[in-house]
Amino acid sequence: MKIVKTAIWLWIVPVALMAAVIALPAWSYLTEFDNSSFVPGNPDHWSISVVHYRLNPTSAGANIHDQGTTSVATVIQNSFATWTSVANVGISVSRDADDTLTSPTTSENLIAFACNGSNCDFNTDGTLAITITNTNNADVITNANIFFNQTQSFTTVHGNANTFQDLQTVATHEIGHFFGMDHTGVVAGMMFPIAPTLQTQISDDDVAGITSIYPTTSDGGTPHCPPGTARISGHVTLNSAAVFGAHIFAEPVSAPGFGGPIRKSPIGTLSLPDGTYQIACMPPGSYVVVAEPLDGPVSDSDVSWAGSGGVFTSKSAVQTNFTTRWH
């Protein structure tokens, strides 16, 4: 049985609102799961080491502005490399012959700059792109399509990102979904659901997520993390009752981060229905752990954990009836 997920990214917020968003507490990375077979530590993932994709570059003519000397194919290649070049990530991609399709397909992994069909519902809230993944009942991704909104204007020239949407920023986010990453509440994270003007580097939060899905070698724990990384676990309760869907994040105090081109950020997760949580695949160091409700700017609708079609269908929404706690 195929399960289809859609993951969208919203229009860039105004500068004044972005400043307010940045000032809010940061949150966590999440990986995607199927509601039919949730197993902690076994998120949706590709089971092959090399994923092949096809590009429809001709569909980019109307909505790619000021392309300069950088082709859309190069931008897509660079966006994939942002994820696959991370240390200890054991997955890569290969570009096959170009295609002309603009509709969702299960026969190939398509990237197009226009979208036609019933699943191409670019609504009026400023959606920039959509990723549609199909999985089997073993949580294996069997197919993924990425479509950019043909009514939006993108650029391959970073200096013009204040005028048009930066293609590499949006593509890198969507490719995170392509690999099985869900939205994050970490403002610095590439998987944050509100698009920045220009950001092509992933964060510690993103790296912890991608290495938990595709480690080249494993420390033997669940989830499977690269050796030498750290874990924090615990239990969230309110009046002795388990709290579901609390944002638990580890704020670095003296942790070095992953270093290199990776932006330093908090790392975390959501608490499970029994209130337990585990923050995994972290750089070793000292952290302050914070529990807070998922009540904005990222909310229940931005993650696929509760409600119809969610990971935990018995839960109508994540729990938000508590205040932030530090430990």
VORO-268515 format. One record per residue (C-alpha): residue in three letters; z negated, y, x. Coordinates in steps of 0.02 Angstrom, whole numbers, padded with zeros to 5 digits, always signed. Last residue first. Layout:
<atoms>
ALAZYX/...
</atoms>
This chain:
<atoms>
HIS-01656+01089+00817/TRP-01583+01229+00707/ARG-01574+01225+00516/THR-01452+01317+00401/THR-01497+01324+00217/PHE-01481+01193+00081/ASN-01387+01164-00081/THR-01216+01138+00000/GLN-01181+00952-00026/VAL-01003+00891-00005/ALA-00908+00869-00166/SER-00878+00747-00309/LYS-00949+00600-00212/SER-00903+00425-00272/THR-00728+00454-00202/PHE-00794+00452-00024/VAL-00641+00471+00088/GLY-00556+00586-00035/GLY-00417+00549-00159/SER-00521+00612-00305/GLY-00678+00696-00238/ALA-00754+00699-00065/TRP-00707+00684+00120/SER-00534+00761+00135/VAL-00581+00928+00213/ASP-00524+01105+00168/SER-00571+01090-00016/ASP-00756+01070+00028/SER-00762+01239+00113/VAL-00712+01328+00273/PRO-00752+01515+00263/GLY-00865+01460+00189/ASP-00995+01347+00106/LEU-00999+01190+00213/PRO-01189+01192+00224/GLU-01276+01201+00393/ALA-01357+01085+00520/VAL-01372+01150+00698/VAL-01400+01054+00861/VAL-01437+01157+01018/TYR-01352+01078+01168/SER-01387+01031+01349/GLY-01255+00941+01452/PRO-01135+00793+01453/PRO-00960+00836+01386/MET-00949+00766+01209/CYS-00860+00608+01148/ALA-00974+00590+00996/ILE-01074+00688+00869/GLN-01155+00555+00760/TYR-01220+00581+00585/THR-01334+00498+00458/GLY-01370+00573+00287/ASP-01339+00412+00189/PRO-01179+00487+00117/LEU-01117+00528+00293/SER-01159+00690+00385/LEU-01011+00793+00444/THR-00961+00813+00627/GLY-00991+00914+00784/ILE-00930+01003+00940/PRO-00963+01185+00989/SER-00830+01275+01091/LYS-00762+01301+01267/ARG-00573+01327+01271/ILE-00477+01190+01362/PRO-00357+01253+01496/GLY-00463+01173+01633/GLY-00641+01131+01582/PHE-00706+00994+01467/GLY-00861+01095+01426/PRO-00991+01137+01557/ALA-01144+01107+01447/SER-01290+01223+01481/VAL-01323+01287+01305/PRO-01177+01210+01210/GLU-01190+01220+01019/ALA-01193+01046+00944/PHE-01132+01044+00765/ILE-01190+00961+00606/HIS-01099+01019+00450/ALA-01186+00938+00303/GLY-01072+00825+00203/PHE-01202+00716+00118/VAL-01387+00755+00130/ALA-01507+00608+00116/ALA-01664+00634+00012/SER-01838+00663+00088/ASN-01846+00840+00016/LEU-01680+00875+00103/THR-01625+00750+00234/VAL-01507+00746+00383/HIS-01516+00597+00502/GLY-01478+00590+00688/SER-01352+00560+00825/ILE-01298+00647+00986/ARG-01169+00569+01101/ALA-01110+00601+01280/THR-00954+00571+01383/GLY-00950+00474+01546/PRO-00838+00335+01485/PRO-00704+00393+01361/CYS-00757+00375+01180/HIS-00731+00235+01054/PRO-00817+00288+00894/THR-00918+00181+00900/GLY-00974+00131+01075/GLY-00891+00025+01207/ASP-00871+00165+01334/SER-00683+00157+01305/THR-00532+00178+01416/THR-00371+00271+01376/PRO-00459+00348+01227/TYR-00347+00380+01075/ILE-00451+00422+00920/SER-00613+00483+01001/THR-00508+00571+01133/ILE-00421+00672+00998/GLY-00582+00730+00916/ALA-00680+00772+01074/VAL-00527+00868+01135/ASP-00515+00969+00973/ASP-00698+01022+00981/ASP-00683+01063+01166/SER-00543+01182+01114/ILE-00353+01176+01106/GLN-00244+01309+01187/THR-00092+01381+01096/GLN-00175+01523+01003/LEU-00084+01674+00933/THR-00113+01767+00771/PRO-00246+01644+00714/ALA-00210+01525+00570/ILE-00347+01481+00446/PRO-00379+01293+00433/PHE-00471+01275+00601/MET-00384+01127+00687/MET-00348+01225+00847/GLY-00534+01253+00861/ALA-00611+01421+00909/VAL-00668+01452+00729/VAL-00747+01280+00725/GLY-00743+01227+00542/THR-00620+01087+00575/HIS-00472+01019+00478/ASP-00424+00835+00496/MET-00351+00754+00652/GLY-00243+00598+00631/PHE-00107+00620+00764/PHE+00014+00710+00647/HIS-00134+00816+00588/GLY-00154+00879+00767/ILE+00035+00900+00769/GLU+00014+01024+00626/HIS-00104+01132+00730/THR+00011+01129+00882/ALA+00159+01175+00772/VAL+00070+01327+00697/THR+00022+01399+00866/GLN+00191+01354+00942/LEU+00286+01440+00802/ASP+00194+01606+00814/GLN+00207+01684+00641/PHE+00306+01846+00647/THR+00264+02028+00683/ASN+00099+02009+00778/ALA+00165+01850+00857/ASN+00306+01945+00941/GLY+00238+01927+01118/HIS+00232+01739+01098/VAL+00421+01723+01081/THR+00463+01566+00981/THR+00451+01665+00819/PHE+00418+01615+00639/SER+00457+01697+00472/GLN+00393+01614+00312/THR+00500+01564+00161/GLN+00562+01406+00248/ASN+00385+01338+00258/PHE+00377+01220+00406/PHE+00385+01033+00373/ILE+00301+00896+00475/ASN+00330+00713+00431/ALA+00222+00563+00481/ASN+00245+00374+00471/THR+00148+00213+00495/ILE-00024+00285+00530/VAL-00142+00137+00546/ASP-00300+00140+00440/ALA-00287-00049+00411/ASN-00231-00025+00231/ASN-00071+00058+00288/THR-00050+00243+00323/ASN+00076+00376+00276/THR+00062+00553+00343/ILE+00126+00716+00269/THR+00104+00874+00372/ILE+00127+01044+00291/ALA+00171+01215+00361/LEU+00135+01400+00338/THR+00042+01398+00172/GLY+00020+01577+00112/ASP-00072+01549-00052/THR+00088+01545-00157/ASN+00119+01359-00150/PHE+00226+01265-00028/ASP+00244+01107-00131/CYS+00364+01001-00030/ASN+00302+00834-00097/SER+00422+00839-00245/GLY+00574+00867-00137/ASN+00649+00991-00015/CYS+00576+01058+00146/ALA+00644+01177+00276/PHE+00602+01193+00459/ALA+00604+01007+00496/ILE+00504+00880+00595/LEU+00536+00699+00546/ASN+00447+00538+00593/GLU+00567+00406+00530/SER+00601+00286+00385/THR+00460+00351+00274/THR+00551+00511+00228/PRO+00501+00680+00161/SER+00653+00791+00129/THR+00745+00910+00248/LEU+00854+00781+00335/THR+00984+00834+00464/ASP+00926+00728+00610/ASP+00916+00748+00799/ALA+00919+00596+00913/ASP+00749+00531+00969/ARG+00608+00632+01045/SER+00472+00530+01130/VAL+00285+00547+01106/SER+00127+00501+01202/ILE-00040+00418+01169/GLY-00185+00368+01280/VAL-00290+00526+01292/ASN-00411+00514+01440/ALA-00365+00686+01509/VAL-00271+00796+01385/SER-00083+00793+01415/THR-00047+00715+01244/TRP-00124+00856+01143/THR-00046+01013+01220/ALA+00106+00906+01261/PHE+00149+00892+01076/SER+00152+01082+01062/ASN+00259+01098+01219/GLN+00389+00978+01147/ILE+00389+01071+00981/VAL+00413+01237+01071/THR+00552+01164+01178/ALA+00644+01099+01024/VAL+00626+01269+00941/SER+00721+01344+01086/THR+00647+01471+01206/THR+00771+01598+01276/GLY+00742+01729+01142/GLN+00703+01657+00970/ASP+00684+01827+00891/HIS+00665+01756+00715/ILE+00656+01576+00656/ASN+00662+01570+00465/ALA+00848+01562+00428/GLY+00909+01456+00574/ALA+00771+01326+00582/SER+00859+01193+00476/THR+00982+01164+00620/PRO+00839+01102+00730/ASN+00806+00946+00627/LEU+00693+00852+00746/ARG+00664+00665+00760/TYR+00504+00580+00816/HIS+00455+00427+00917/VAL+00271+00382+00946/VAL+00228+00300+01112/SER+00062+00205+01132/ILE+00072+00116+00965/SER-00072+00092+00843/TRP-00059+00269+00775/HIS-00224+00324+00701/ASP-00322+00351+00541/PRO-00506+00341+00587/ASN-00601+00186+00643/GLY-00767+00250+00710/PRO-00851+00240+00541/VAL-00751+00121+00430/PHE-00678+00190+00270/SER-00555+00067+00194/SER-00483+00130+00030/ASN-00536+00312+00054/ASP-00426+00321+00208/PHE-00495+00419+00355/GLU-00447+00578+00447/THR-00539+00644+00600/LEU-00658+00791+00594/TYR-00705+00923+00721/SER-00859+01029+00690/TRP-00934+01199+00648/ALA-00953+01375+00713/PRO-01074+01506+00645/LEU-00995+01666+00576/ALA-00944+01814+00685/ILE-00767+01749+00704/VAL-00744+01757+00515/ALA-00791+01941+00507/ALA-00667+01987+00642/MET-00535+01885+00553/LEU-00567+01983+00393/ALA-00532+02149+00480/VAL-00376+02080+00564/PRO-00301+02014+00402/VAL-00297+01824+00383/ILE-00150+01722+00446/TRP-00076+01619+00306/LEU-00149+01447+00271/TRP-00122+01279+00353/ILE-00088+01123+00252/ALA-00126+00938+00268/THR-00051+00813+00149/LYS-00104+00633+00141/VAL-00003+00489+00074/ILE-00074+00315+00059/LYS+00047+00172+00068/MET+00000+00000+00000/
</atoms>
